[in-house]
């Protein structure tokens, strides 16, 4: 155990010293403004609405902002709405946030008040209650509406019936007061090109993931629980400054190794089996994704080696 601990510390120090960016690095406020300007350039005129994630009804997993909303605003608090208005070549932006709630803040911590939003994001802030009247007024003036989906993943955007964005779009359609289009494809194209700051964060997430996988490789043995490896990997992510896992860590041994998204991580490994470890760290929401297949006993059997080589090639 002491030897493992020393190996962990040595590897961690290597990443901290040689990693791409310091643990506190984030995307600069000016880069968010540049992203919004690129989005504005794709619209002739109209109102762009993007909803952030809502306050969770439980406290695990912790709150995570929607990726598109975060990409545009950098704002990591729940229940916010971003609105961009473009007309006659001019662009106005507002971030709507909930009012202060002393009772809630006692449980979840301080929230950014409307008059503090500009300092945090560079955007003018207003109360959330003012959002719908403002948008209704703009729509009544004849401006078209553009929406950005607030689903967790675009894979399920067509099936979405529960998000705030969907409820908003449904109500607008029911009223028949505005033409409405999605900017999801436009935003996805913008997000596909990474800035130097984003690339540095991605590299940092990979660096941390590599150390976690190395620790797992050293720890895997017959009689070891999948849950032990999962705890080791996820704990390594956090110890090296990552947000945590970028998705539920998959630690599947024996028959579980063939289940692509197995996440129970509850089985005890047996000699001669394979372990599939699919786990990556997230660093300031930029995600690594690393998968490795490991022999539980330390060496592949001849048959396992042949199959592994086929897949590798």
C-alpha positions in Angstrom: 0.0 0.0 0.0 2.8 2.4 0.8 4.5 1.6 -2.5 1.2 2.3 -4.3 0.8 5.6 -2.5 4.4 6.6 -3.4 3.7 5.7 -7.1 0.5 7.7 -7.0 2.2 10.8 -5.5 5.0 10.6 -8.1 2.6 10.3 -11.0 0.5 13.1 -9.6 3.5 15.4 -9.2 4.4 14.6 -12.8 1.1 15.7 -14.1 1.0 18.8 -12.0 4.5 19.8 -13.1 4.1 18.8 -16.7 0.4 19.3 -17.4 -0.8 21.8 -19.9 -2.5 24.3 -17.6 -2.7 25.0 -13.8 -5.6 23.5 -11.9 -7.4 26.9 -11.7 -7.4 27.6 -15.4 -10.6 28.5 -17.1 -11.8 30.0 -20.3 -11.4 33.8 -20.2 -14.5 36.0 -20.2 -13.5 37.6 -23.5 -13.6 34.2 -25.2 -17.3 33.7 -24.2 -18.1 37.1 -25.7 -16.3 36.1 -28.9 -18.4 32.9 -29.1 -21.6 34.9 -28.7 -20.5 37.3 -31.4 -20.0 34.4 -33.8 -23.5 33.1 -33.0 -24.9 36.6 -33.6 -23.2 36.8 -37.0 -25.2 33.7 -38.0 -28.5 35.6 -37.5 -29.9 38.4 -39.6 -32.3 39.6 -37.0 -34.3 38.1 -34.2 -34.3 36.9 -30.6 -32.1 34.0 -29.5 -33.1 32.2 -26.3 -31.0 29.7 -24.4 -32.1 28.1 -21.1 -29.6 26.9 -18.5 -30.0 23.8 -16.4 -32.5 23.9 -13.5 -31.8 23.5 -9.8 -31.6 19.8 -9.1 -34.3 18.2 -7.0 -31.6 16.1 -5.2 -28.0 16.7 -4.3 -26.3 13.8 -6.1 -25.0 14.0 -8.7 -24.2 17.7 -8.2 -25.5 20.4 -10.5 -24.0 20.5 -14.0 -24.7 23.3 -16.4 -25.9 22.5 -19.9 -23.0 22.5 -22.3 -24.4 24.9 -24.9 -25.4 27.4 -22.2 -22.1 27.2 -20.5 -20.3 27.5 -23.9 -22.0 30.8 -24.5 -22.1 32.4 -21.0 -19.6 30.6 -18.7 -22.3 30.9 -16.0 -22.5 27.9 -13.8 -25.6 28.6 -11.6 -29.1 27.0 -12.2 -32.3 28.4 -13.6 -30.7 31.2 -15.7 -31.8 32.2 -19.2 -29.7 33.9 -21.9 -31.3 36.2 -24.4 -29.7 37.8 -27.4 -31.6 40.4 -29.5 -30.3 41.4 -32.9 -32.0 44.1 -35.0 -30.8 46.7 -37.4 -27.3 45.3 -37.1 -27.1 45.9 -33.3 -26.9 43.2 -30.7 -28.2 43.4 -27.1 -27.7 40.6 -24.5 -29.2 39.8 -21.2 -28.8 37.1 -18.6 -31.9 36.5 -16.5 -31.3 35.0 -13.1 -33.6 34.1 -10.1 -34.0 36.5 -7.2 -32.0 36.0 -4.0 -33.4 33.5 -1.6 -31.8 33.5 1.8 -33.4 30.2 2.8 -32.2 28.4 -0.3 -28.7 29.9 -0.1 -28.3 28.5 3.4 -28.4 25.1 1.8 -26.7 25.6 -1.6 -24.5 28.7 -1.1 -24.7 32.2 -2.4 -26.2 32.9 -5.8 -25.3 35.7 -8.2 -27.8 38.6 -8.0 -28.8 40.5 -11.1 -26.6 43.5 -10.3 -23.6 41.2 -9.9 -24.1 39.3 -13.2 -22.1 41.8 -15.3 -19.0 41.4 -13.0 -19.2 37.6 -13.3 -20.0 37.2 -17.0 -19.8 40.6 -18.7 -23.5 40.4 -19.5 -26.2 42.7 -18.2 -28.3 40.9 -15.5 -32.0 41.1 -14.9 -34.5 39.1 -12.7 -35.9 35.9 -14.2 -39.4 37.1 -13.8 -38.7 39.8 -16.4 -37.7 37.3 -19.0 -41.1 36.3 -20.5 -42.6 39.8 -20.7 -39.5 41.0 -22.4 -39.5 38.2 -25.0 -43.3 38.6 -25.6 -42.7 42.3 -26.3 -40.0 41.5 -28.8 -42.1 38.9 -30.5 -45.0 41.3 -30.7 -42.7 43.7 -32.5 -42.3 41.0 -35.2 -38.9 39.6 -34.4 -38.4 35.9 -35.2 -37.4 33.5 -32.4 -34.3 31.3 -32.4 -33.8 28.6 -29.7 -30.9 26.6 -28.4 -31.9 23.2 -27.0 -31.3 22.6 -23.2 -31.3 18.8 -23.5 -28.3 17.0 -21.8 -27.3 15.5 -25.2 -28.5 16.3 -28.8 -29.1 12.5 -29.2 -32.4 12.9 -27.5 -33.4 16.4 -28.7 -36.3 15.1 -30.9 -37.8 13.1 -27.9 -37.5 16.1 -25.6 -40.8 16.9 -23.9 -39.7 18.0 -20.4 -37.1 20.8 -20.6 -37.8 24.5 -20.0 -36.8 25.1 -23.6 -39.3 22.6 -24.9 -42.1 24.0 -22.8 -41.2 27.5 -24.0 -41.2 26.5 -27.6 -44.5 24.6 -27.2 -46.2 27.6 -25.7 -44.9 29.9 -28.4 -46.1 27.5 -31.1 -49.5 27.2 -29.4 -49.9 31.0 -29.4 -48.8 31.2 -33.0 -47.2 34.6 -32.3 -43.7 34.0 -33.8 -41.7 32.0 -36.3 -39.2 29.8 -34.5 -36.0 28.1 -35.6 -33.3 26.1 -33.9 -29.7 27.2 -33.7 -28.4 23.8 -32.4 -26.6 22.9 -35.7 -25.0 26.4 -35.9 -23.8 26.2 -32.3 -22.6 22.6 -32.7 -20.4 23.8 -35.6 -19.0 26.6 -33.5 -18.2 24.2 -30.6 -16.4 21.8 -33.0 -13.5 24.1 -33.4 -11.5 24.4 -30.1 -9.6 27.4 -29.0 -6.1 27.1 -27.5 -7.6 27.5 -24.0 -10.1 24.7 -24.7 -7.4 22.4 -26.1 -5.3 23.0 -23.0 -8.2 22.0 -20.8 -8.8 18.9 -22.9 -5.1 17.9 -22.6 -5.3 18.4 -18.8 -8.3 16.2 -18.6 -6.4 13.5 -20.6 -3.3 13.9 -18.4 -5.4 13.3 -15.3 -7.2 10.3 -16.9 -3.9 8.7 -17.8 -2.7 8.8 -14.2 -6.0 7.3 -13.0 -5.8 4.5 -15.5 -2.2 3.8 -14.5 -3.3 3.5 -10.9 -6.1 1.1 -11.8 -3.7 -1.1 -13.8 -1.5 -1.4 -10.7 -4.4 -2.3 -8.5 -6.4 -4.8 -10.6 -6.0 -8.4 -9.2 -8.2 -11.4 -8.6 -10.5 -10.8 -5.6 -10.6 -7.1 -6.3 -14.0 -5.5 -6.5 -15.0 -3.5 -9.6 -16.2 -0.9 -7.0 -12.6 -0.6 -5.7 -11.3 0.3 -9.1 -14.1 2.7 -9.7 -13.4 4.4 -6.4 -9.7 4.6 -7.1 -10.2 6.1 -10.6 -12.8 8.6 -9.6 -10.9 9.6 -6.5 -7.7 10.1 -8.6 -9.7 12.5 -10.8 -10.6 14.6 -7.9 -7.2 14.4 -6.2 -5.6 15.8 -9.3 -8.0 18.7 -9.5 -10.5 17.5 -12.1 -14.3 18.1 -11.8 -14.7 14.4 -11.5 -15.6 11.7 -14.0 -16.9 13.1 -17.4 -19.4 10.2 -17.4 -20.2 7.3 -15.1 -17.0 5.2 -14.9 -17.4 1.8 -16.5 -15.6 -1.0 -14.6 -16.8 -4.3 -16.1 -15.1 -7.6 -15.4 -15.9 -11.1 -16.8 -19.4 -11.1 -18.3 -19.8 -7.4 -17.5 -16.9 -6.5 -19.8 -19.2 -7.0 -22.8 -21.9 -4.6 -21.6 -21.0 -1.3 -23.3 -22.4 1.0 -20.6 -22.2 -1.2 -17.6 -22.1 1.0 -14.5 -23.1 -1.1 -11.5 -19.4 -1.7 -10.8 -20.4 -4.3 -8.1 -18.8 -7.6 -9.1 -15.6 -9.2 -7.7 -13.0 -10.0 -10.3 -11.8 -13.6 -10.9 -8.5 -14.9 -12.1 -8.2 -15.3 -15.8 -10.9 -12.7 -16.6 -10.7 -9.5 -18.5 -11.6 -6.1 -17.1 -12.8 -3.3 -19.4 -12.1 0.1 -17.8 -13.9 3.0 -19.6 -13.3 6.2 -17.6 -12.3 9.8 -18.3 -11.9 12.9 -16.2 -13.7 16.2 -16.9 -11.7 19.4 -16.4 -13.7 22.6 -16.3 -16.3 20.6 -18.2 -13.9 19.5 -20.9 -14.0 15.7 -21.1 -11.6 13.0 -21.7 -12.7 9.5 -22.7 -10.3 6.6 -22.3 -11.0 2.8 -22.6 -8.6 0.0 -21.8 -8.9 -3.8 -21.5 -6.9 -5.3 -18.7 -6.1 -8.9 -17.8 -7.2 -9.4 -14.2 -4.4 -11.9 -13.5 -1.7 -9.6 -14.9 -1.2 -11.4 -18.3 -3.4 -12.2 -21.2 -4.1 -15.8 -22.0 -3.0 -16.8 -25.5 -6.6 -16.6 -26.7 -7.2 -13.3 -25.1 -4.0 -11.9 -26.6 -5.1 -13.0 -30.1 -8.5 -11.4 -29.8 -7.1 -8.2 -28.2 -4.6 -7.8 -31.1 -7.4 -8.3 -33.6 -9.4 -5.5 -32.0 -6.3 -3.3 -31.6 -5.5 -3.6 -35.3 
